[in-house]
Amino acid sequence: MPSPSRLGEVIGALRRGTVPQTGLDLLAVGLQRFEPTVSEELDAIRLGRGHFKAVRGDYGCGKTFFGRWLAEHARARGFATTEVQASETETPLHRMETVYRRLCERLATSDGDGAFHSVIDGWFYTLEQDVLADGRIDPADATALVQATEVLMEQRLAAITRVAPAFSAALRAYRLALLHEETATADGLIAWVAGQPTVAAAVKRVAGIQGAIDHFGATSFLTGLLTILRDSGYAGLVLVLDEVETLQRMRGDTRDKGLNALRQWLDEIDAGHFPGLYLLVTGTPAFFDGPQGAQRLPPLAQRLHTDFATDTRFDNPRAVQVRLPGFGLDALCEVGRKVRDLYARQSLVSERIRSLADDAYIADLAAAVTGQLGGKVGIAPRLYLKKLVADVLDRIDQFHDFNPRMHYALTVSDTELTPTERSARVARGVDDIELPT
């Protein structure tokens, strides 16, 4: 039984028209066939391997949902996870330093989001526990404990120092700042390790480092982070690169550099340079098959190529690229019923909610929303669930005399639609028909 806070987070996200960050197993429809393969791949990561997977699907079929569902599944198995959305201005894929910074900002574990700081602190705590477990140090002898921990720290940092000496230097200085209770210096150093560019020069001088992390430094720092996670007891890191199809709309030089960056990711993982990393990339079919996407860079297209079965039932979930089928009306109704039942669990009028928003009404609302979007069921889930929660279930919950069949008529405004949803709306009259110019 999910906790009230977990239910509240899920319902709140749907009310806003966004994909929930957690609780996605409560809503998942049609993802069961991927679960055995995902578990196998995560088990391989646990053994120190790297893995890459691409997920394709049209707008509304659940790519972001799939990524967050996989991440939640991974956190339950002891992984750290993070999600990065490709963007020309904020997170260009060819700028590894920006990808690394976003990765650290969104790092999450089973204990919650914003976990980078706690992961680093947890690593130092693990060092102390390993020293004490040896039995040769008296826990009451603080000086001996610090010295023994420092020796073990240097041993653990040896592998990192070879590829990212600045990463190791910053961690050493961070530990000393903590021991001397120099909070401002410690916070500045941990921010620098996380890729933040605006750290005072005085703070960096303490560790003998300078400047900001560049592209090549960020690649090495990611290797260092993977080592820290492994030593802290985490099974690995799941990184979701979402919406890579935005590369198609970028300037030519930025697009080409981004595509090459993806190709480099694949090659580095295949070469074993990122042990413990599971990289998931999501994009539309146009990105994988179109002339402005992966096909623009033949080496990348070759690595991503997958022959899909004629019948989606026989698609290979172990392939490097998998596809998500679009929502059908039956699936849309199924997820609507799941949301209705989840909402009822946290309501004081649960029986009234199940009675007024019965299965027949759930189906009628699904058909009505789909009709507003030109019959395109595949792009309807976001709007449908938003309407169901905010316009129907919330009102049944709050107003004892509200009956959706009597008091609610579906209305859809262009201002609440995404560009894809807006373009799918049925022309209501001559004035709504766009003529070619």
PyMOL commands that set and color helices and strands:
alter all, ss='L'
color gray80, all
select helices_A, chain A and resi 4-16+24-26+32-46+63-76+96-105+116-133+142-163+165-179+183-193+201-207+215-231+244-249+252-270+285-289+294-296+298-304+312-314+329-345+350-356+359-372+377-379+381-398+404-407+414-416+419-424+430-432
alter helices_A, ss='H'
color red, helices_A
select strands_A, chain A and resi 51-56+80-85+237-242+277-283+321-323
alter strands_A, ss='S'
color yellow, strands_A
deselect
rebuild
show_as cartoon
